[in-house]
Amino acid sequence: MQFATTVHRAYVLIAILSVGVGGLAQTSAPPPRRTVTLHLLPGMPSRSAQVVYFLYGPFGASGRVVGQTSDEIDTYVDGVAASEIKIVAYLPGCDFVLLDIPLHGESESRQLVCTPLPSLPFRGEVFPISTTTEQPRVIEVRYLAGWANRFFGISDGAVPNFRIATIQPDENGQFQLEVPDVLQHQTPGDGFQFILRDPNTWNIIAFLKPAEHQEDPLVLAPRPSYHLVRFVAEMR
């Protein structure tokens, strides 16, 4: 009789453990596979595109940056399904692509179409010249798109920004490039930022401040045209 009771208790214990393990497995099961994939037109390298997106759902809003469009965007945040995704994509030579996609049960796929965006010649000069000539330096040019936060519905987040070019100044501290004509998108805080970097480590050496007076000393507001812009290096 004692043996039967012991066996009975063992079965009960096994049953309880089975239920517990089953419940744990059910809780930790990965969410269903549901993604958003962006495609470029044939001939456009995927690494040339820069994408910023926000997912929306019960968790609120969650934003990320992806470096190339061939990556699949996971539409879950900490295991919770998003109900909507908003995307801003930049392709060099093209206007910004804005997508607002409701998310249901299936994965989504979108083609990024290039609407040509004119560019403008830009010439700059850095002072003091020694900042760029004593050691190898490169200038990273980024576009800060404050208008994108309005599209995302974000009022106090970091401003989305996109790399425009990386160039090396000459022996006189001068440089030139083409910048996109983004005047049509302009909102307060938008503009171009110029960052002096070490080409080997990519460490920031200095932020380049336009010498002329303006509201934001580190951002050059978009213009219909650019003459020679002088910059003062603010060393880090």
N, C-alpha and C positions, 0 to 999 in steps of 0.2 A: 504493500500500500504506500509506503514511504517512497519507494522507487517510482511508482506511477505519479505521485504528487510532484516529485522532482522533475520528471520528464515533462509534465504538464506545464510547470513553471518555466522550463526552458523554452518550450514552444511559444508561450506567451511573450517571453523576453525577445525571442527572435522576431516575432510578429511586430512587436513595438519598434524594434530597431529597423525592420524593413520599412515600416510606415515612415519613420523618421528620415531614413536615407532617401526614400522615394520623394518625400516632401522637399528635402534639400536639393535633390537633383532637379525637381520641377522648378524650384525657385531660382536656381543658378543657370537654367537653360538659356543659351544665347537667343537674342531676339531674331525674328525672321529676317532674311536677307532682303533689303529694299534700298536701292541706291539711286543716285542721279549721276548720269554720265554726260559730259559735254564733249562735242566733237567739233573739230576744225575742218575747214574746206581742204580738199586734197592739196598737198604741196606746202601747207603751212606747218612749220614745226611746232609740236605740242608745247615745247619748253618756252616758246616765245610768248605764250599767253600767261597772264596773271589774273587770278580769280580770288575775289573776296565774297564770302557768302554768310548768311545767317539762317539758322533753323529756328522755327517757332513751334511751340506746343505747350503742354501743361507745365513744362519746366521754365517757361518764359522765352528768352531769346539767347541763342548761343552762336557766336561767330567764329569763323576760321578763315585761314588763307591757304590756298593750294597753289603749288608752283607750276603745275602743268595740267592740261585738260584731259589727258588720258586717264588720270586717276578717277576712280569711282568715289563719289561722295556718299558716305554713310549717313542715312537719314534718321539715326537713333542717337539720342544723347543719354548716356548712362542707362541704356536699356529702355528708354522711353521713346516712343515713336513721335516724330515731328509731324505736324499737320500742314506745314508750309515751308518753302525755302525761297529766299530772295538772293539773287546773284548779280554781282557787278563784275564784268570781265573786260580786261584791257588787252588788245592785240596791237602791237606797234604798227602805226600807219592807219589804224582803224578807229572809228568812234567807239565809245564805251557801249557795251551790250548790257542791257538791264533785263533780267528775267524774274518773274514772280510766278512760282509754280505751286499749285495746291498738291498735296501729297495724299494719295489714297493707298490702296493695297499693293499696287504694282510698282516696279522700278520705272524710272523716267529717263528719257534720253532726249537731248536737245542739240541742234546744230547751231554753232556760233557763226553768224554771217558777218562779213566785214563790210561796213559802210565806210568808204575812204574818208579820212580826216586830214585836212591840210596841215602842213607843218610850217614853222617860221624859223628863219635863221637867227641864231643867238650867238653873241660874242661876249666873253667875260674876261676879267682881269683880276688877279689876286694880289693883295698887298698884306704884308711885305713880301717881296719876291722870294726872299730866302725861305719862306714857308714851303714853297713848292720846288725849289732848286737844290737845296742842300742835301736832300734825300729823295729817292723816288716816291712820288705821291700820285694818287689818282683822285678824281672828283666824281662822286656818285651824285647823279641828279634824280630827284624823286618828285613826283607830283602828288600833292596832298589834296584829296577830293572831299571837301566838307559836305558837298551836296549829296554824296553817297549815303551819309548818315541820315539825311532826311528820307531818302528812299527806303532805308532799312528801318526807319522809325526809331532811331537811336538818338537821344538828346544829349547824353553826357559821356559817350564812349570815345575811344581813341579814333582819330581821323584816319580813314582808309587811305593808304598811299601806294603808289605804283612806281617802280623803277623805270626811268626814261632812258638813261644812258650812263655809261661809265667811261670817262675820258681822261687823258693825261695832258696836263698843261705843258706849254713849251718853256723854253729857257727864260722867257720874259714873264712867266706867270699867266700867260694868256691862253684861252681855249675857245673853241667854237663847236657848235653842234646844231642840230635841228630839234626844236621842241614842238609838241603838238599844239595846235591852235584850240585851246580849251576855253576861250573867252565866253562862249555860249553857255558853258556850265557854271560860270563863276558865281560863288556865294562868299560871304565873309569867311576868311580863314583859308580859302583855297589858294593854291599857288605852288611855286617850285621851291624846293629846298636843295641846297648845295652842300655836300658833306665831303670834307677832305679825309681820305683814308690811306692807311698803309696798304699797298697792294699785296704784300706777302701775308700779313696777319688779318687784314680787313678791319683792324682796329680804327676807331675814329680818332683822327689827329686834331681836327678843328671843324667847327661849323662856320660856313662862310656867310657873313652878314653883308647885304647890300649897303654900300657906303651912304647912299641917299636915305633921307629920313622916310620912314613908313611905319604903319601901325604895328605890324609884326616884324621885328628886326631879323628874323630867321627865315621868313617866307617871302619870296618875290611874287607879287600878285600878277595874274595873267594880263597881258597887254595885246593890243592889235598889232604891234610891231616892237622890236627891241633894237636899241642902239648898243654901244659898248657899255656894259654894266660892270662897275667896279665893286669888288668884294674885299672886306676886311676879315682876316682869319681870326676867329675867336678860339684860342687854343683850349683844349680840354685839360 
